[in-house]
Amino acid sequence: MSKASTSLTRRSFVKTTGAVGAFAAAAGATATAGDLFGAGALPAHADSEEKVVCTHCTVNCMSFCLWKCHVQDGEIKYVESDTAPDATGSTAFGDPQMRACLRGRSSRRWLQSADRLNYPMKRVGKRGEGKFERISWDEALDTVASELKRVRETYGPEAIYIPQCSGVVGGLSSFGSNPVTRLLNVTGGFLGKYGTYSNGLMMQACKYTYGETGCYGSNYWTLQDGELVVMFGNSPADTRMGGTGSANLLAYARQKKNVRVICIDPRQSDTACASNTEWIPIRTGTDAALCSALAYEIITNGWADEEFLAKYCIGYNEETLPESAKGKNASYKDYILGTGYDKTPKTPAWASKITLIPEQRIKDLARQMHEADPVFVQQGYGSQRHSNGEMTSRAIMVLPQLLGQIGKPGTNDGRRENKIGFSMGSFPTGTNKCKTQIPTFMWTKAIDAPEEMTKTKGGVTGADKLSTGIKFIFNYAGNCLTNQHGDINRTHEILSDESKCEFIVTSEIFMTDSAKYSDILLPDLTTQEQVSVAGQPYGDNVKAIIYGQPVYDAPYERRGIYEVCCDLAERLGVYDEYSDGGKSREDWNRKFYDEFRAKQPQLPTWEDGIKMGAYKEGRVGELIALQKFIADPEANPLKTPSGKIEIYSEQLAKLADTWEIAEGDEILPIPAFAPGFDSYRDLSDEYPLQIQGFHYKAHVHSSYANNQIVQEAAHHVAWINPIDAGERGIANGDTVRVFNEHGEVRIEAKVTNRAMPGHVFIPQGAWHNADMFGDKVDKGGCINTLTSQRPSPIAKGNGQHSIIGQVAKA
């Protein structure tokens, strides 16, 4: 056993001997996923005085919230958040408050759930069947180390893979999933990935427009009195609910600055229901058509800022095109006016038929945006999570470029609202000797058909093609093997075939749907059960640090991922290199913090920080997108090939000429409208409805989706318009079948005018619940039963909001 893990295990042994003994009689017996291997209440502790332990959330909502856990007898009695008065700055926590949402404040039930995984397990049934038996840590780690060594020696590093996870977000934690990455790096490397499930398409759109994959523009502090915010596919009130999240700051701007908001979305989100806000319903996947019509109005009415476009942009008109594109009517202006590649003027009348927005409303919106000075144009991740998402994202970005509304207070460059915080170091991952990478969404293809994973067809980078398929998966704190991936039924077929991916190990806190596909299952600790320090990089209205301490000693045989990886490193002969001479998790955290404090001497010492629980520096000021570039483009060029904003991208033109493009896909060098696959054009009598997922208050992706009290407060239901419901005899509260060629979901219906006709909306993140060796009908309401594994054209990402299907009363 490694030095880094000895003390943790000894403490756990003293506290948990009784519980382990009580469970010993069941050792070796087969259990199913429904049992979840919980052992009831936490073991008894000798503590008697109540103490307050500070920690924080680490799930992927992008807010940042303080938890003050009141602990007694080794158990959390209740959770407070930041309770300091606003606007005083006179207490330890000051202003603004880092207040947790109801998900975080209900965390006691989540952390102390009887359904937690408590012991190492090995699979004894079929993959996905959920049958396991308890084993010792030695057997579990010996097996993982042996399989990792075997696969590496047999197939090489490209056969080893870490799927994306968001159960523990690295940006909100000093460790995140980095321990696994470091382990694989120090033992020879692994197949890398790029992009994300959340915003992979927008990242590529940003790359080809602004020369970087960052998806953030200006923050809401820059909003001016009475100005207009035009928001595409974004709802901070649903996704950024914490005290430091952008929902709080947007509410402040509405109340204090009389900011007006227009939400363009097929669903009336909670953001669209707020004061000073108008909802414009739009057919899902057609945002780029609306943007093109707005551009038509802006150009033909003489509202385009021609001087701005000539100085800062490439490809708006013939004069600003690169030499390779001149003389071909290839400019953005040609496309909009109908003299470009499709010879179709992008008039409001044209767009109205596609988007279902009235022609006059499109004209009025264009005028509103022209008359607003400044205007803040932004997009969330919803609009880009479609089969045509890269071009949609670029089309939204072009609107503030046309209006010259970039680089000054109150403006944005068409990306998402920005974030700010202390950016401390984190656990070092080392260098990956394997330079081959695949798009994050394409890992199932890399298992099932690796021969198709090439540079020009599968988006492979660092090599022309894969040399082997994925044979070993280390899944840490992630539910993307099935629950959050596309087409769960197809994924099940791939993962259950043991001749393809030969070994899967998962470290988790619950028996998620993805965990059922593990060969070895390891019981993890949450961040709140370990030492952590977080520098709050994802809030947008305060710079803060939270010094997280373990809320109680680790019960049962749960173990943190760093200590687990230390023991694996020892078995693989790299312990000293991996642990840097035996550093503990706390040693690493202190190292990150002390190094950061050397550059920020105003910060408290490590010891004082722990006593305080949290440190913060008040409100954050303006962040204005591209401000330096606009002020002096020669001195501050963008990282695009031209150094300017690229409305026309020669890089995309090259991809269109050299990549193998699937039938129905389009790659264009300008921000054009392309319907994409599984769009409104593919509706039929069999599948007449568009189905779309959305982020929901009750869970962050699939995290907290098994916290019953939160689910009861915000019920997981499918939204359907009264018109569509009436045609199908569906009443509010009925159980309905939502189905298509990929699968079927059973879920309760919510009949509401907040759903646009012709659409059904299902919150993403519910836990998949189906007999995968039987009828495969999901009774958990998981939308990825219905989604596709077909990737988007450019990013090879997940267009998981592009779904067609049907709904019927069950």
C-alpha positions in Angstrom: 0.0 0.0 0.0 1.4 3.4 -0.9 2.5 6.0 1.7 0.0 8.5 0.4 -3.0 6.3 1.2 -2.0 4.6 4.4 -3.3 7.2 6.9 -6.7 7.5 5.2 -7.2 3.7 5.2 -6.2 3.4 8.9 -8.6 6.1 9.9 -11.4 4.5 7.9 -10.7 1.1 9.3 -11.1 2.2 12.9 -14.4 4.0 12.1 -15.9 1.3 9.9 -14.9 -2.0 11.4 -18.4 -2.6 12.7 -20.1 -1.9 9.4 -17.7 -4.0 7.4 -18.2 -6.9 9.8 -22.0 -6.7 9.5 -21.7 -6.9 5.7 -19.1 -9.6 5.7 -21.7 -12.4 5.6 -22.8 -11.1 2.2 -19.3 -11.0 0.7 -19.0 -13.0 -2.4 -22.8 -13.0 -3.0 -24.1 -11.6 -6.2 -26.0 -8.3 -6.1 -27.9 -6.3 -8.7 -27.7 -2.7 -9.6 -31.0 -2.1 -7.8 -29.3 -3.0 -4.5 -26.7 -0.2 -5.1 -24.5 -1.9 -2.4 -25.5 0.6 0.3 -25.3 -0.5 3.9 -27.8 1.8 5.5 -26.9 4.5 8.0 -23.3 5.8 8.4 -21.2 4.0 11.0 -21.5 5.5 14.5 -18.9 8.1 15.5 -17.8 9.2 18.9 -18.1 12.9 18.2 -20.7 14.8 20.2 -20.2 18.5 19.6 -21.6 20.1 16.5 -19.0 21.7 14.3 -19.2 23.7 11.1 -17.1 22.4 8.1 -16.7 24.5 5.0 -16.7 23.0 1.6 -18.1 23.7 -1.8 -19.9 22.3 -4.9 -17.9 20.8 -7.8 -20.6 19.7 -10.2 -20.7 21.3 -13.6 -23.3 24.1 -13.3 -20.6 26.8 -13.6 -21.7 28.6 -10.4 -19.6 28.5 -7.3 -21.2 28.0 -4.0 -20.1 27.8 -0.3 -21.5 25.0 1.8 -21.3 25.4 5.6 -22.0 21.8 6.8 -23.2 21.5 10.4 -21.7 18.1 11.4 -22.3 16.1 14.6 -21.5 12.5 15.4 -19.9 12.0 12.0 -23.0 13.1 10.1 -24.2 16.2 8.4 -27.2 17.6 10.2 -28.0 20.4 7.8 -26.2 22.6 5.2 -26.1 26.4 5.2 -24.6 28.5 2.5 -23.1 32.0 2.5 -25.2 33.8 5.2 -23.3 37.1 5.4 -25.4 40.3 4.9 -25.2 41.8 1.5 -23.2 45.0 0.8 -21.5 45.3 4.1 -18.2 43.6 3.7 -18.0 43.5 7.5 -18.0 39.7 7.9 -15.8 36.9 6.8 -17.8 36.3 3.7 -18.9 39.8 2.8 -20.7 40.8 -0.5 -21.9 39.3 -2.7 -23.1 36.1 -1.2 -21.9 32.8 -2.6 -25.3 31.2 -1.9 -26.0 27.6 -3.0 -29.1 26.7 -5.0 -31.5 24.1 -3.7 -29.5 21.4 -5.3 -26.5 22.2 -3.2 -28.5 22.9 -0.1 -30.0 19.5 -0.3 -26.6 17.9 -0.6 -26.9 16.2 2.9 -29.3 13.7 1.4 -27.1 13.2 -1.6 -23.8 12.8 0.3 -25.3 10.5 3.0 -27.6 8.5 0.7 -28.0 4.9 1.6 -27.5 4.3 -2.1 -23.8 5.2 -2.1 -21.3 2.7 -3.3 -19.3 1.5 -0.3 -17.1 -1.4 -1.5 -15.0 -2.5 -4.5 -16.9 -4.8 -6.8 -16.3 -7.0 -9.8 -18.8 -7.8 -12.6 -20.3 -11.3 -12.5 -23.1 -10.8 -15.1 -23.2 -9.4 -18.6 -22.0 -5.9 -19.1 -24.9 -3.5 -18.5 -26.8 -6.2 -16.5 -25.7 -4.6 -13.2 -24.7 -7.8 -11.5 -21.6 -7.5 -9.3 -20.0 -9.1 -6.2 -17.9 -7.5 -3.5 -14.1 -8.0 -3.6 -11.2 -6.6 -1.7 -9.3 -3.5 -2.6 -6.2 -5.6 -3.3 -8.0 -7.8 -5.8 -9.6 -4.7 -7.5 -6.4 -2.8 -7.8 -4.4 -5.8 -8.9 -6.9 -6.5 -11.6 -6.9 -2.9 -12.9 -3.1 -2.7 -12.9 -2.8 -6.0 -14.6 -5.3 -5.1 -17.3 -3.8 -1.7 -17.9 -0.4 -3.3 -18.4 -1.7 -6.0 -20.7 -3.6 -3.6 -22.9 -0.7 -1.2 -23.2 1.8 -4.0 -24.1 -0.6 -5.6 -26.5 -2.1 -2.6 -28.3 -0.2 0.5 -27.4 -1.3 3.8 -25.8 -4.0 4.5 -28.4 -6.1 1.7 -26.9 -6.4 3.4 -23.6 -9.0 6.1 -23.0 -10.6 8.4 -20.4 -14.1 9.5 -21.4 -15.3 13.0 -20.5 -16.7 13.4 -16.9 -18.5 16.3 -15.1 -19.2 14.6 -11.8 -16.1 16.3 -10.4 -15.2 19.4 -12.5 -11.5 20.1 -12.6 -12.1 23.8 -12.9 -13.9 23.9 -9.6 -11.5 21.6 -7.8 -7.8 21.4 -7.4 -7.9 17.7 -8.5 -10.9 16.9 -10.6 -10.2 13.9 -12.9 -6.5 14.8 -13.1 -5.2 11.9 -11.0 -6.3 9.4 -13.6 -4.8 11.5 -16.4 -1.5 11.7 -14.6 -1.5 7.9 -13.9 -1.9 7.1 -17.6 0.7 9.7 -18.6 3.4 8.4 -16.3 2.8 4.9 -17.5 3.1 5.6 -21.2 0.3 7.9 -22.4 -3.2 7.3 -23.8 -5.6 8.3 -26.5 -6.4 12.0 -26.0 -9.6 13.9 -26.8 -10.6 17.5 -27.7 -13.9 19.4 -27.4 -16.7 18.7 -24.9 -20.2 17.4 -24.9 -21.4 20.9 -23.7 -19.9 23.2 -26.2 -17.7 21.3 -28.6 -19.4 22.8 -31.7 -19.2 26.3 -30.4 -15.5 25.9 -29.6 -14.8 25.1 -33.2 -17.0 28.0 -34.3 -14.9 30.3 -32.1 -11.7 28.9 -33.5 -12.7 29.7 -37.0 -14.1 33.1 -36.2 -11.9 34.5 -33.4 -8.9 32.2 -33.5 -9.5 30.6 -30.1 -11.7 27.9 -28.7 -12.8 30.0 -25.7 -16.6 30.4 -25.7 -16.8 33.5 -23.5 -17.2 37.1 -24.4 -18.2 40.0 -22.1 -19.7 39.6 -18.7 -23.0 41.1 -17.4 -21.2 43.8 -15.4 -20.7 45.7 -18.6 -24.4 46.1 -19.3 -25.5 49.7 -19.5 -28.7 51.5 -18.2 -31.7 50.6 -20.3 -29.8 48.6 -22.9 -31.0 45.6 -24.9 -29.7 42.0 -24.5 -30.5 39.6 -27.3 -30.1 36.0 -26.1 -30.1 32.9 -28.3 -30.6 29.5 -26.7 -29.4 30.6 -23.2 -31.1 30.4 -19.8 -29.0 31.4 -16.8 -32.0 31.1 -14.5 -32.1 27.4 -15.3 -28.3 26.7 -15.5 -26.4 29.3 -13.4 -28.6 29.6 -10.3 -26.0 30.0 -7.6 -25.2 33.3 -5.9 -22.1 33.9 -8.0 -23.8 32.7 -11.2 -24.8 34.8 -14.1 -28.5 34.4 -13.3 -28.0 36.5 -10.2 -26.1 39.2 -12.1 -28.6 39.4 -14.9 -31.4 39.8 -12.4 -29.4 42.7 -10.8 -29.1 44.3 -14.2 -32.8 44.0 -14.9 -33.7 45.6 -11.5 -31.0 48.2 -11.2 -30.3 49.1 -14.8 -33.7 48.5 -16.4 -32.0 46.2 -18.9 -34.3 44.7 -21.5 -33.9 41.1 -22.6 -35.1 39.2 -25.7 -34.9 35.4 -25.4 -34.9 33.5 -28.7 -35.7 29.9 -27.8 -38.3 27.2 -28.8 -39.1 26.8 -25.1 -40.1 29.6 -22.7 -37.4 29.1 -20.2 -37.4 30.6 -16.7 -35.1 33.4 -18.0 -37.7 34.2 -20.6 -40.4 34.4 -17.9 -38.6 37.2 -16.0 -39.4 40.9 -15.9 -38.3 43.2 -18.8 -38.1 40.1 -21.0 -39.8 39.1 -24.3 -39.8 35.5 -25.5 -39.6 34.9 -29.3 -40.4 31.3 -30.0 -38.3 29.8 -32.8 -38.3 26.4 -34.5 -35.4 24.4 -33.0 -32.3 24.3 -35.1 -33.1 27.3 -37.3 -31.3 30.2 -35.4 -28.9 30.7 -38.4 -31.9 31.3 -40.7 -33.1 34.0 -38.4 -29.6 35.5 -38.1 -29.4 35.6 -41.9 -32.7 37.5 -42.2 -31.6 39.9 -39.5 -28.4 40.5 -41.5 -30.5 41.1 -44.7 -32.5 43.8 -42.9 -29.3 45.3 -41.4 -27.5 45.4 -44.8 -30.4 46.5 -47.0 -31.4 49.3 -44.7 -27.9 50.7 -44.5 -27.4 49.8 -40.9 -24.3 47.7 -41.3 -21.1 49.4 -39.9 -19.1 49.2 -43.1 -16.1 51.0 -41.5 -15.9 48.5 -38.7 -16.3 45.5 -41.1 -13.5 46.8 -43.3 -11.1 47.4 -40.5 -11.7 44.4 -38.3 -13.2 41.6 -40.4 -12.4 39.3 -43.3 -15.0 38.3 -45.9 -17.9 40.6 -45.3 -17.8 41.8 -48.9 -15.8 41.2 -52.0 -13.2 43.8 -51.0 -12.4 42.1 -47.7 -12.3 38.5 -49.0 -8.9 36.7 -49.0 -7.3 36.4 -52.4 -8.2 32.7 -52.7 -11.9 33.5 -52.6 -12.2 36.7 -54.7 -14.2 36.7 -58.0 -16.5 33.9 -56.9 -19.3 35.8 -55.2 -18.2 34.0 -52.0 -18.6 36.8 -49.5 -21.1 36.9 -46.7 -22.8 39.9 -48.2 -23.3 38.0 -51.5 -24.8 35.0 -49.5 -27.2 37.3 -47.7 -28.3 39.3 -50.7 -28.8 36.2 -52.9 -25.9 36.7 -55.2 -23.8 34.0 -53.5 -23.7 30.2 -53.7 -27.4 29.4 -53.3 -28.8 32.5 -55.2 -31.4 33.0 -52.5 -32.0 36.3 -50.8 -32.2 35.8 -47.1 -35.3 38.0 -46.6 -37.5 38.0 -43.5 -40.2 36.3 -45.6 -37.7 33.5 -46.5 -36.7 33.1 -42.8 -40.3 33.2 -41.5 -41.2 30.0 -43.3 -38.2 28.2 -41.8 -38.2 29.6 -38.2 -42.0 30.1 -37.9 -41.3 33.6 -36.5 -43.6 36.2 -38.2 -42.0 38.2 -40.9 -42.8 41.5 -39.3 -41.3 40.4 -35.9 -38.0 39.6 -37.7 -38.0 43.1 -39.2 -38.8 44.7 -35.9 -36.1 42.8 -34.1 -33.5 44.0 -36.7 -34.6 47.6 -36.1 -34.5 47.1 -32.3 -30.9 45.8 -32.6 -29.9 48.7 -34.9 -31.5 51.4 -32.6 -30.0 49.9 -29.4 -26.6 51.4 -28.6 -25.2 49.4 -27.1 -26.7 46.0 -27.8 -25.4 42.8 -26.1 -25.7 39.8 -28.4 -25.0 36.4 -26.8 -25.7 32.7 -27.2 -25.8 29.9 -24.8 -24.9 26.3 -25.6 -28.4 25.3 -26.7 -28.3 26.8 -30.2 -25.0 25.1 -31.1 -26.0 21.6 -29.7 -27.6 20.7 -33.1 -26.5 18.9 -36.1 -25.7 22.2 -37.8 -24.3 23.8 -34.6 -21.0 25.1 -35.8 -22.5 27.3 -38.5 -25.4 28.3 -36.2 -22.9 29.5 -33.7 -20.9 31.5 -36.3 -24.1 33.0 -37.6 -25.0 34.4 -34.2 -21.5 35.8 -33.8 -21.8 37.8 -37.0 -24.6 40.0 -35.8 -22.6 42.2 -33.5 -19.9 42.3 -36.1 -22.4 43.7 -38.7 -23.5 46.3 -36.2 -20.0 47.3 -35.0 -21.2 46.4 -31.5 -18.0 44.8 -30.2 -15.2 46.1 -27.9 -17.0 48.8 -26.0 -19.0 48.8 -22.7 -22.4 47.1 -23.0 -21.4 45.0 -26.0 -20.5 41.4 -26.6 -19.1 39.5 -29.5 -21.9 36.9 -29.8 -20.4 34.3 -27.5 -21.6 33.3 -24.0 -21.5 35.7 -21.0 -18.1 35.7 -19.4 -16.8 34.3 -16.1 -14.0 35.4 -13.8 -12.2 34.2 -10.7 -8.9 33.1 -9.2 -7.1 30.7 -11.5 -5.0 28.6 -9.3 -2.9 25.6 -10.4 -4.3 22.1 -10.1 -2.9 18.6 -9.8 -0.4 18.2 -12.6 -1.2 15.7 -15.3 2.2 15.5 -16.8 2.9 15.0 -20.6 1.0 12.6 -22.8 3.5 10.8 -25.0 0.6 9.8 -27.3 -0.2 12.8 -29.5 -3.2 11.2 -31.2 -6.6 12.8 -30.3 -10.2 12.2 -31.2 -13.3 14.4 -30.8 -14.8 13.8 -27.4 -18.1 12.6 -28.9 -16.5 10.0 -31.2 -15.2 7.4 -28.7 -17.9 4.8 -29.4 -16.8 5.0 -33.1 -13.3 4.5 -31.9 -14.4 1.2 -30.2 -16.8 0.0 -32.9 -15.2 1.0 -36.1 -11.7 2.4 -35.5 -10.8 1.9 -39.2 -13.2 4.8 -39.9 -11.5 7.1 -37.5 -9.2 9.1 -39.8 -8.1 12.7 -40.0 -10.5 13.5 -42.9 -13.5 11.4 -41.8 -13.4 11.1 -38.0 -11.7 14.3 -37.0 -8.5 12.6 -35.7 -5.6 14.9 -34.9 -2.0 14.1 -34.2 -2.1 11.2 -36.7 -3.7 10.3 -40.0 -5.8 7.6 -38.5 -6.1 5.4 -35.4 -3.8 2.5 -35.1 -6.2 0.5 -33.0 -9.6 0.6 -31.3 -10.2 1.6 -27.7 -9.6 -1.5 -25.5 -9.3 -0.1 -22.0 -11.5 2.7 -20.4 -10.9 4.4 -17.1 -14.2 6.1 -16.3 -13.9 8.5 -13.4 -16.9 10.4 -12.0 -18.6 10.3 -15.4 -22.0 9.1 -16.7 -21.1 9.6 -20.4 -20.6 5.9 -21.2 -24.4 5.7 -21.6 -26.6 8.2 -19.8 -25.1 11.4 -21.3 -23.9 9.9 -24.6 -26.0 9.6 -27.8 -28.2 6.7 -28.7 -28.0 4.6 -25.5 -29.4 1.5 -27.2 -26.6 1.6 -29.7 -24.0 2.3 -27.0 -25.2 -0.7 -25.1 -24.6 -2.9 -28.1 -21.1 -1.6 -28.4 -20.1 -1.8 -24.7 -21.7 -5.2 -24.0 -19.6 -6.8 -26.7 -16.5 -7.6 -24.7 -14.5 -8.5 -27.8 -14.4 -4.7 -28.7 -13.6 -2.8 -25.5 -11.9 -5.4 -23.4 -11.8 -3.8 -19.9 -13.7 -0.9 -18.2 -13.0 0.4 -14.7 -15.2 3.0 -13.1 -14.7 5.0 -9.9 -18.0 6.4 -8.8 -20.2 7.3 -5.8 -23.4 5.8 -7.1 -24.5 3.0 -9.3 -25.1 5.1 -12.3 -26.3 3.6 -15.6 -22.7 4.0 -17.0 -21.3 2.2 -13.9 -23.3 -0.9 -14.8 -20.9 -1.4 -17.7 -17.8 -1.7 -15.5 -15.7 -4.8 -15.1 -14.3 -3.4 -11.9 -16.3 -0.8 -9.8 -14.5 1.3 -7.2 -16.3 3.3 -4.5 -15.2 7.0 -4.7 -15.2 9.8 -2.2 -16.9 13.1 -3.1 -14.9 16.3 -3.1 -16.7 17.3 0.1 -15.3 14.2 1.9 -11.7 15.3 1.1 -9.4 18.3 1.4 -9.8 20.7 -1.5 -9.1 24.3 -2.5 -11.1 25.9 -5.3 -10.3 29.3 -6.9 -13.8 30.0 -8.3 -13.0 30.4 -12.0 -16.6 30.0 -13.2 -18.5 32.7 -11.2 -19.0 36.1 -12.8 -19.4 38.5 -10.0 -16.9 37.7 -7.3 -13.3 36.5 -7.0 -13.2 33.9 -4.2 -11.4 30.9 -2.8 -13.0 28.2 -0.7 -10.9 26.0 1.5 -12.7 22.7 1.6 -12.2 20.3 4.5 -13.6 16.8 4.8 -17.0 16.9 6.3 -16.4 13.6 8.1 -13.9 10.7 8.0 -14.4 8.4 5.0 -16.8 5.6 6.0 -16.9 2.0 4.8 -14.3 1.3 2.1 -14.8 4.4 0.0 -11.5 5.9 -1.2 -10.5 9.0 -3.0 -9.2 8.8 -6.6 -5.7 10.2 -5.8 -5.1 7.5 -3.2 -6.4 4.9 -5.5 -4.1 6.0 -8.3 -1.2 6.1 -5.9 -1.7 2.4 -5.2 -2.1 1.7 -8.9 1.1 3.6 -9.5 2.9 1.5 -6.9 1.7 -1.7 -8.6 2.9 -0.3 -12.0 6.3 0.7 -10.6 5.9 4.5 -10.9 4.8 5.5 -7.4 7.6 8.0 -6.6 7.2 9.7 -10.0 3.4 9.8 -9.7 3.2 11.1 -6.1 6.3 13.3 -6.4 8.0 11.5 -3.6 5.0 10.6 -1.5 2.9 13.8 -1.4 -0.6 13.4 0.1 -3.7 15.1 -1.3 -3.4 17.8 1.3 0.3 18.3 0.4 -0.6 18.9 -3.2 -3.4 21.3 -2.3 -1.1 23.3 -0.1 1.5 23.4 -2.8 -1.0 24.8 -5.4 -2.2 27.3 -2.9 1.2 28.5 -1.7 2.5 28.9 -5.2 -0.6 31.0 -6.1 -0.3 33.1 -2.9 3.2 34.0 -3.8 1.7 35.9 -6.8 -1.3 37.1 -4.8 0.2 38.2 -1.4 -3.1 39.7 -0.2 -4.5 36.1 0.2 -4.6 34.6 3.7 -2.2 31.9 4.7 -3.3 28.3 4.2 -3.9 27.9 7.9 -5.9 31.2 8.1 -7.8 30.3 5.0 -9.0 27.0 6.6 -10.1 28.9 9.7 -12.0 31.4 7.6 -13.5 28.8 5.3 -13.7 31.2 2.4 -12.0 34.3 1.1 -13.4 36.7 -1.4 -12.6 40.1 -2.9 -16.0 41.7 -3.5 -17.6 42.5 -6.8 -15.8 42.0 -10.1 -15.8 44.8 -12.7 -16.3 44.8 -16.5 -15.0 42.3 -18.9 -15.4 43.5 -22.4 -14.9 41.1 -25.3 -12.1 41.9 -27.8 -11.5 45.3 -26.2 -7.8 45.3 -26.8 -8.2 44.1 -30.4 -10.7 46.8 -31.2 -8.6 49.5 -29.6 -5.5 48.5 -31.6 -5.9 45.6 -34.1 -2.3 45.9 -35.3 -0.8 45.6 -31.8 -3.3 43.0 -30.6 -4.1 40.7 -33.6 -6.4 37.8 -33.1 -5.0 34.2 -33.4 -6.8 33.7 -36.7 -4.6 33.2 -39.9 -5.5 36.8 -40.9 -5.2 38.3 -37.4 -8.8 39.6 -37.9 -12.3 38.4 -37.2 -12.9 35.9 -40.0 -16.5 36.0 -41.3 -15.0 34.1 -44.3 -12.6 31.3 -43.1 -10.1 29.9 -45.6 -9.5 27.1 -43.1 -13.2 26.0 -43.4 -13.0 26.3 -47.2 -10.0 23.9 -47.1 -11.9 21.4 -44.9 -14.8 21.5 -47.3 -12.4 20.6 -50.1 -10.4 17.9 -48.3 -12.6 16.2 -45.8 -15.0 13.2 -46.4 -18.3 14.8 -45.8 -21.4 12.7 -45.1 -24.4 13.0 -47.3 -26.6 15.8 -46.0 -23.8 17.6 -44.2 -22.4 20.9 -45.2 -19.2 22.8 -44.4 -19.2 26.4 -45.7 -16.6 29.1 -45.1 -19.2 31.7 -44.2 -21.9 31.7 -41.4 -24.7 30.2 -43.5 -27.9 28.4 -42.6 -27.8 24.6 -43.1 -30.7 22.6 -41.7 -28.6 19.6 -40.7 -29.7 16.1 -40.3 -32.8 15.2 -38.2 -34.1 18.7 -38.7 -37.6 20.1 -39.5 -37.0 19.0 -43.1 -36.9 15.4 -42.0 -40.3 15.4 -40.3 -42.8 12.8 -41.6 -46.1 11.2 -40.8 -44.2 8.6 -38.8 -42.1 11.1 -36.9 -43.9 14.5 -37.1 -42.4 16.2 -34.0 -39.1 17.8 -33.1 -37.7 16.7 -29.7 -35.2 18.7 -27.8 -33.5 18.4 -24.4 -32.8 21.3 -22.0 -30.9 21.8 -18.8 -33.1 21.7 -15.7 -33.0 23.1 -12.2 -33.3 19.7 -10.5 -30.0 18.3 -11.7 -26.7 19.3 -13.3 -26.4 16.9 -16.2 -27.1 13.6 -14.3 -25.6 14.8 -11.0 -28.3 15.2 -8.3 -30.8 13.4 -10.5 -31.1 10.7 -7.8 -31.7 13.3 -5.0 -35.4 12.6 -4.5 -36.2 15.8 -2.6 -35.0 18.0 -5.4 -36.7 15.9 -8.0 -40.0 16.2 -6.2 -39.6 20.0 -6.1 -38.8 20.2 -9.8 -40.5 17.2 -11.4 -38.9 15.6 -14.5 -41.6 15.8 -17.2 -41.9 16.2 -21.0 -43.2 19.6 -22.1 -45.8 19.5 -24.9 -48.0 22.3 -26.3 -51.8 22.0 -25.9 -52.3 21.8 -29.6 -50.1 18.8 -30.0 -51.4 17.2 -26.8 -55.0 17.7 -27.9 -54.4 16.0 -31.2 -53.1 12.9 -29.4 -55.6 12.8 -26.5 -52.9 13.7 -24.0 -53.8 15.4 -20.7 -51.5 17.0 -18.2 -50.0 14.4 -16.0 -50.5 11.5 -18.4 -47.7 9.0 -19.0 -46.7 9.2 -22.6 -44.5 7.2 -25.0 -41.8 9.4 -26.7 -40.2 7.3 -29.5 -38.3 7.3 -32.7 -35.9 5.0 -34.6 -33.4 5.0 -31.8 -35.6 4.0 -28.9 -38.6 4.7 -26.6 -39.0 6.7 -23.3 -41.9 6.6 -20.9 -42.4 9.9 -19.1 -45.1 12.1 -17.6 -46.4 14.9 -19.8 -46.6 18.5 -18.9 -49.1 20.3 -21.2 -48.0 23.9 -21.4 -48.1 26.9 -23.7 -44.4 27.4 -22.8 -43.6 24.7 -25.3 -43.7 25.8 -29.0 -46.1 23.7 -31.1 -44.5 21.0 -33.1 -42.0 20.3 -30.3 -41.5 18.1 -27.3 -39.0 19.1 -24.6 -37.4 16.6 -22.2 -34.9 17.7 -19.5 -31.5 16.1 -20.1 -29.8 14.2 -17.3 -32.5 11.9 -15.9 -31.1 8.4 -15.1 -31.7 5.8 -17.7 -33.8 2.9 -16.4 -34.4 0.1 -18.9 -34.1 -3.6 -19.2 -31.3 -3.6 -21.7 -31.5 -7.4 -22.3 -35.3 -7.1 -22.7 -37.5 -4.5 -24.3 -35.0 -1.6 -23.8 -37.9 0.8 -23.1 -36.5 3.6 -20.8 -38.8 4.4 -17.8 -36.4 6.9 -16.3 -37.0 9.7 -18.8 -33.5 9.8 -20.3 -33.5 11.7 -23.5 -30.4 10.1 -24.8 -32.5 7.0 -25.5 -33.7 9.1 -28.5 -30.6 10.9 -29.6 -28.2 10.0 -32.4 -24.5 9.1 -32.5 -24.1 10.8 -35.9 -21.5 13.6 -35.3 -21.8 17.2 -36.5 -19.8 18.1 -39.7 -16.9 20.2 -38.4 -16.4 19.5 -34.7 -17.5 15.9 -35.0 -19.5 16.8 -31.9 -22.9 15.9 -30.4 -25.9 17.5 -32.2 -28.1 16.0 -29.5 -30.9 18.6 -29.8 -31.6 17.5 -33.4 -34.2 14.7 -32.8 -37.3 13.8 -34.7 -40.0 11.5 -33.3 -43.5 10.9 -32.1 -45.5 11.1 -28.8 -48.5 9.0 -27.8 -50.4 8.3 -24.7 -49.0 5.2 -23.0 
